């Protein structure tokens, strides 16, 4: 069984190397739009095919693009329809207002947490039209820890959970993301 999995990983890695960076980017972007696809697997394959640094950067840029496309799609096509066609208007208005007024640092933390369903965050922010500058800045900061987690840690979840060093690095990245979000929030006047 281990040999079969190893052969499969080698096959996918060789295909990625053969088709190049555009294919690696397309995989990651497609995951942001189609939530059933495994982001962690795609990031791990990119890092194996293109190296840790190039794979990390490629995956980070691609996931940010995918999040933007998902946000854009839902904010332009479905936002007005959702807000017009609802029976429980008061409840929806409260939820929309809370989502629109979510603090920048909270949004970054939600995005930075490894098991937050990113597609739901993209869709929710798009539907309620969270400020695009706020959303994209939070995505750019928060996705750093996700790509690290799924790239370096996500290769083997069982191994990473038992590795204290990896957990410390992840917690440190979450804390740094939070601090950066506070600084950026003040500088860009995003709240």
For each residue, the residues with C-beta under 8 A, 3 or more apart:
1: 4 5
2: 5 6
3: 6 7
4: 1 7 8
5: 1 2 8 9
6: 2 3 9 10
7: 3 4 10 11
8: 4 5 11 12
9: 5 6 12 13 45 48
10: 6 7 13 14
11: 7 8 14 15
12: 8 9 15 16 45
13: 9 10 16 17 45 48 49
14: 10 11 17 18 49
15: 11 12 18 19 23
16: 12 13 19 20 23 24 27 45 46 48 49 50
17: 13 14 20 49 50
18: 14 15
19: 15 16 22 23 24
20: 16 17 23 24
21: 24 25 50 58
22: 19 25 26
23: 15 16 19 20 26 27
24: 16 19 20 21 27 28 42 45 46 49 50 55 58 59 62
25: 21 22 28 29 58 61 62 65
26: 22 23 29 30 62
27: 16 23 24 30 31 37 42 45 46 62
28: 24 25 31 32 39 42 43 46 58 59 62 63 66
29: 25 26 32 33 62 63 65 66 69
30: 26 27 33 34 37 66
31: 27 28 34 35 37 38 39 42 63 66
32: 28 29 39 63 65 66 67 69 70 118 119 122
33: 29 30 66 69 70 73 119
34: 30 31 37
35: 31 117 118 119 120
36:
37: 27 30 31 34 42
38: 31 41 42
39: 28 31 32 42 43 63 118 146 150
40: 43 44 149 150 154
41: 38 44 45 154
42: 24 27 28 31 37 38 39 45 46 59
43: 28 39 40 46 47 55 59 63 147 150 151 154
44: 40 41 47 48 150 151 154 155
45: 9 12 13 16 24 27 41 42 48 49
46: 16 24 27 28 42 43 49 50 55 58 59 151
47: 43 44 50 51 52 55 56 59 151 152
48: 9 13 16 44 45 55
49: 13 14 16 17 24 45 46 55
50: 16 17 21 24 46 47 54 55 58
51: 47 54 55
52: 47 55 56 151 152
53: 56 57
54: 50 51 57 58
55: 24 43 46 47 48 49 50 51 52 58 59 151
56: 47 52 53 59 60 147 148 151
57: 53 54 60 61
58: 21 24 25 28 46 50 54 55 61 62
59: 24 28 42 43 46 47 55 56 62 63 147 150 151
60: 56 57 63 64 143 144 147
61: 25 57 58 64 65
62: 24 25 26 27 28 29 58 59 65 66
63: 28 29 31 32 39 43 59 60 66 67 118 143 146 147
64: 60 61 67 68 136 139 140 143
65: 25 29 32 61 62 68 69
66: 28 29 30 31 32 33 62 63 69 70
67: 32 63 64 70 71 118 122 139 143
68: 64 65 71 72 136 139
69: 29 32 33 65 66 72 73
70: 32 33 66 67 73 74 119 122 123 126
71: 67 68 74 75 122 125 126 132 135
72: 68 69 75 76 126
73: 33 69 70 76 77 78 126
74: 70 71 77 78 79 122 123 126 127
75: 71 72 78 79 125 126 127 129
76: 72 73 79
77: 73 74 81
78: 73 74 75 81 82 126 127
79: 74 75 76 82 83 126 127 128 129
80: 83 84
81: 77 78 84 85
82: 78 79 85 86 92 127
83: 79 80 86 92 96
84: 80 81
85: 81 82
86: 82 83 89 92
87:
88: 91 92
89: 86 92 93
90: 93 94
91: 88 94 95
92: 82 83 86 88 89 95 96
93: 89 90 96 97
94: 90 91 97 98
95: 91 92 98 99 128
96: 83 92 93 99 100 128
97: 93 94 100 101
98: 94 95 101 102
99: 95 96 102 124 125 128 130
100: 96 97 128 129 130 131
101: 97 98
102: 98 99 106 107 130
103: 106 107 185 191
104: 107 108 134 137 138 181 184 185 190 191
105: 108 109 178 181 182 185
106: 102 103 109 110
107: 102 103 104 110 111 121 125 130 134 135 138 142 181
108: 104 105 111 112 138 141 142 177 178 180 181
109: 105 106 112 113 142 174 177 178 181
110: 106 107 113 116 121 142
111: 107 108 116 118 121 138 139 141 142 143 146
112: 108 109 141 142 143 144 145 146 173 174 177 178
113: 109 110 116 174
114: 145 146 149 150 153 170
115:
116: 110 111 113 120 121
117: 35 120 121
118: 32 35 39 63 67 111 121 122 146
119: 32 33 35 70 122 123
120: 35 116 117 123 124
121: 107 110 111 116 117 118 124 125
122: 32 67 70 71 74 118 119 125 126
123: 70 74 119 120 126 127
124: 99 120 121 127 128 130
125: 71 75 99 107 121 122 128 129 130 135
126: 70 71 72 73 74 75 78 79 122 123 129 130
127: 74 75 78 79 82 123 124
128: 79 95 96 99 100 124 125
129: 75 79 100 125 126
130: 99 100 102 107 124 125 126 134 135
131: 100 134 135 190
132: 71 135 136
133: 136 137 188 190
134: 104 107 130 131 137 138 190
135: 71 107 125 130 131 132 138 139
136: 64 68 132 133 139 140
137: 104 133 134 140 141 184 188 190
138: 104 107 108 111 134 135 141 142 181
139: 64 67 68 111 135 136 142 143
140: 64 136 137 143 144
141: 108 111 112 137 138 144 177 180 181 184
142: 107 108 109 110 111 112 138 139 145 146 177 181
143: 60 63 64 67 111 112 139 140 146 147
144: 60 112 140 141 147 148 173 177
145: 112 114 142 148 149 170 173 174 177
146: 39 63 111 112 114 118 142 143 149 150
147: 43 56 59 60 63 143 144 150 151
148: 56 144 145 151 152 153 169 170 173
149: 40 114 145 146 152 153 154 170
150: 39 40 43 44 59 114 146 147 153 154
151: 43 44 46 47 52 55 56 59 147 148 154 155
152: 47 52 148 149 155 166
153: 114 148 149 150 157 160 166 170
154: 40 41 43 44 149 150 151 157 160
155: 44 151 152 159 160
156: 159 160
157: 153 154 160 161
158: 161 162
159: 155 156 162 163
160: 153 154 155 156 157 163 166 167
161: 157 158 167
162: 158 159
163: 159 160 166 167
164: 167 168
165: 168 169
166: 152 153 160 163 169 170
167: 160 161 163 164 170 171
168: 164 165 171 172
169: 148 165 166 172 173
170: 114 145 148 149 153 166 167 173 174
171: 167 168 174 175
172: 168 169 175 176
173: 112 144 145 148 169 170 176 177
174: 109 112 113 145 170 171 177 178
175: 171 172 178 179
176: 172 173 179 180
177: 108 109 112 141 142 144 145 173 174 180 181
178: 105 108 109 112 174 175 181 182
179: 175 176 182 183
180: 108 141 176 177 183 184
181: 104 105 107 108 109 138 141 142 177 178 184 185
182: 105 178 179 185 186
183: 179 180 186 187
184: 104 137 141 180 181 187 188 190
185: 103 104 105 181 182 188 189 190 191
186: 182 183 189
187: 183 184
188: 133 137 184 185
189: 185 186
190: 104 131 133 134 137 184 185
191: 103 104 185
